[in-house]
Amino acid sequence: MDAKRIYPLNNFIRPGLWAIFIALAMGGCATTGIEDPGSRSPPKVWQDQMLEYDAAKEIKASDPGFESAHIVIVSFNGLVLLAGEVGTEELKVKAGEVVNTFKAVRSVHNELVVSGPISMVARSNDSWLTTKVKTKLVAHGAIDSSRINVTTENGVVYLMGYVTREQAGYAVDVTQTVDGVTKIVKVFEYTD
């Protein structure tokens, strides 16, 4: 069994900053009586990030075939998106099964494609498309873009978030105006 490294926060935060850190953390815990169903608390964001990290590690360890795969894992409130390329249909299924074993996972959207990894040029283009979509969402103004995760893989834009149906519609409409997008996949959870 591998020993896990624990990094205490006091190694990273100077003593004078503890009060600020605690105040910010507690501010996220305050309630106003009106809960915004589309918002994500810092602990939830952290849980999603840890889930992504742990899932990537477990997938890679589950089969040597994943060494040559390119897998993107995105978690948003326990909804997990798997995108990228794997060598076989069996690896695609296995990746989904591995992720589904995590307690925090509510649903897995397995969008993996059976093919060789895409080129670095295509990955750079995907990063550029993601930036363009995010920029247009911010500029649009009718949607809080922080509620929507944008992931692009081989020209396909995946939109994830916890939004109203109207906000999801706006996000899709905005994404359709971005040159280079070949397909849009909605992985939304709706608040209404």
Summary of the structure (lengths in Angstrom):
residues: 192
radius of gyration: 18.6
end to end distance: 45.1
largest distance: 53.2
contacts: 529
relative contact order: 0.12
helix: 47%
strand: 22%
